[in-house]
């Protein structure tokens, strides 16, 4: 019988966990720089970020480590409904693959729950395999497609996740 090679233990990640905090007006320049590095199309503008940072119907969270902004998640709230929308999420390219997307997604979900949302929805480009895999692994399910949604006329997958246990929204009549 041949012995299987032993897996080598990976050295522990000694970096401190990222802090998640609400974005502030003084983060605007770094958020814009991150947005431009992460997206080729459909970028949030300075004006949009400024609006969302000041809005009572939006929550922008940032992941930060040692004073460096690593990523953000932007959640929008729909008045008196139980729906929230993950409007945008980005992780700096050099920090991808470290679980930051999951950390930001969990923080966005917690914020949505704290604000009374029972369901978090999002749109994702159908070729963004890493994001789709993250969302599926977190319990998101596809419930529709927006045709020609993005600036380049590509479609968007619509996904949602019930944040309240055992609550499954009825999507039968949603276009």
ABEGO torsion letter per residue (X at the ends): XBBBBBBBBBBBBABBBBBBBBBBAAAAAAAAAAAAAABABGBBBAAAAAAAAABAABBBBBBBBGGBBABBBBBBBBEABABBBBABBBBBAAABGAGAAAAAAAAAAAAAAAAGBABBBBBBBAABAAAAAAAAAAGBBBAEBBBGABAAGBBBBBBBBBABBGBBBBAAABX
